[in-house]
Amino acid sequence: MKTITLAHGNGGYESKELVEKLFYSSFSNSILNNSEDAALIEDGKLAFTTDSFTVSPLSFAGGNIGKLAVCGTCNDLAMMGAKPKYLSVAFMIEEGFSIDELKNIIKSMHDELIKNDAMVVCGDTKVVPKGNVDKLFINTTGIGEIYYSGISASHLKEGMAILVSRDIGAHGAVIFAAREGMALSSELKTDCASLYPQVKALVDASIPIVAMRDATRGGLAAVLNEWAVSSGVAIEIDEASIPISDEVKGICELLGFEATALANEGTFVVAVPATETKKTLEILKQTNENAAIIGMVSSTYKGKVVLKSAWGTQRFLELPTGELLPRIC
Amino acid sequence: MKTITLAHGNGGYESKELVEKLFYSSFSNSILNNSEDAALIEDGKLAFTTDSFTVSPLSFAGGNIGKLAVCGTCNDLAMMGAKPKYLSVAFMIEEGFSIDELKNIIKSMHDELIKNDAMVVCGDTKVVPKGNVDKLFINTTGIGEIYYSGISASHLKEGMAILVSRDIGAHGAVIFAAREGMALSSELKTDCASLYPQVKALVDASIPIVAMRDATRGGLAAVLNEWAVSSGVAIEIDEASIPISDEVKGICELLGFEATALANEGTFVVAVPATETKKTLEILKQTNENAAIIGMVSSTYKGKVVLKSAWGTQRFLELPTGELLPRIC
């Protein structure tokens, strides 16, 4: 590899390769960890995570880059069992950007901070000349307080249940549709949402969460593959049980995508002991009735995700590769 | 104001206005503070700061965007009396960017992390299509551990001495020269450097530091004006005592700039009680012989910086306004 390609930003195979070969080898230390959403610092008391947002268009059905920037970082904390607490915000703004639009974006950030009971405590603003950046990029970096410890991609064991918190692929489909200028007659909106309240509900109900991850870039396929590799287990998914809305299915068929590789921004996957499956599903359904049990951990094909069709056939669900949609988040 | 202009990113008057009107009003809370370099969190035990880097060109005499990104964020922590500890790094990369160049940049980051005894614990990589960002932007966000507390822009009192750690304006002048394609026959290099070791030397020598700030965007003029306003004092500067190299003076004359408004990336201003002036200067000179006492706090023109010339005349040194050099850091 000689130059960076769009595939390096896909959240799938090429992203993983770039990050491991370039970044993890140079920055290696006892805390840096490629298989979790946030770093554990200060003896595991705090979680720390960063994300830059370059989504295009800046506004879309159900959200904008500001909402995304707060949800994205707070969700990475929430997925580690941390309560989002402090955020930094850095704006990279193109000269000529509308101040009214910026105000709307900031308003969305403010509204979403309230849902997380978090605050922006420091910031940075850079203005770059016209043409040097497309409109607006935002970086949010967050610190959360661990209130439920032990969540890990490497703790999955045979027999555990895999659930998803709602129907998948809405964010990816909405951005696709907006980008292609498709006038959707449907009500499809991004799933972009703050997940801390849902995670808190699970913890408050004493659900022994084993692994948890929001399925952002790379979608459900990336999360399940990372878990299978990190834990050295097989994950068997019942294809028919994956909740996918008709709108998302339609957009996938039209554009030739797999819903399992589409990005989500408010949808998470959770692994729990089999005995907790029913209770977990009940709690998830209180927020979204499309929450579902989609599979279980097995030992058949270690390090692999197996997709089982309604007709009894099986195939591997691979880590997404190649150029997925750039600027999805 | 209806649109964002380059002046909004100058680190001077317009930056301050934008940040106060848009960001501070929306994100207001007990920790967010516009007059310090980093936020104090966790009951003042930790400092937290963010910075995005968009410098152009990416490499310049004495440094590159990677070195800058680590120094910039670690220095903001060091200036608060914090030891840099954890960094997050977010790369926004243009499709087609050279992997070898990226490796060099990461190598510079690694080298600078060692000087700060800090580590990168989490990261993010976004790849955007060609033309959507100019080559590479980096965000670094840092957490430091406070080991010397009480440093504040609002603690300056009459009689205190103001010192600068070296000759000013080198970073701004180098970027200007590189941008204008000026073939410098001189040895002028950016001042970009990690300041934590120097701050530690002051603290280890029991210097009672009152205020401290690295003079980045907006230069020496911005720091002094912020201090004068925050503390409600006058700051009287002896113009002839400000250390400026001949090369920087030459570039300023050629391009019509004031060295006091030029950005620095490894030069700091420090305020100490008058009795500590000599000792402070001695310690600063151990790192750079151009360190100098440049003035003192008075009560003549409260909220103002007064520049006294060698001929006995006085004028106000104002907060920089208008379009300074964009993409300086």
Interface residues (C-beta under 8 A of the other chain):
Chain A: M1 K2 T3 I4 T5 L6 H8 G9 S15 L18 V19 L22 F23 S26 F27 N29 I31 L32 A38 A39 I41 F48 T49 T50 D51 S52 T54 S56 K85 Y86 S88 V89 A90 F91 M92 I93 E94 E95 G96 F97 S98 I99 D100 L102 K103 I106 K107 M109 H110 L113 M119 V120 V121 C122 G123 D124 T125 K126 V127 V128 P129 G131 N132 V133 D134 F137 N139 T141 I143 P326 R327
Chain B: M1 K2 T3 I4 T5 L6 A7 H8 G9 S15 L18 V19 L22 F23 S26 F27 N29 I31 L32 A38 A39 I41 F48 T49 T50 D51 S52 F53 T54 S56 K85 Y86 S88 V89 A90 F91 M92 I93 E94 E95 G96 F97 S98 I99 D100 L102 K103 I106 K107 M109 H110 L113 M119 V120 V121 C122 G123 D124 T125 K126 V127 V128 P129 G131 N132 V133 D134 F137 N139 T141 I143 P326 R327
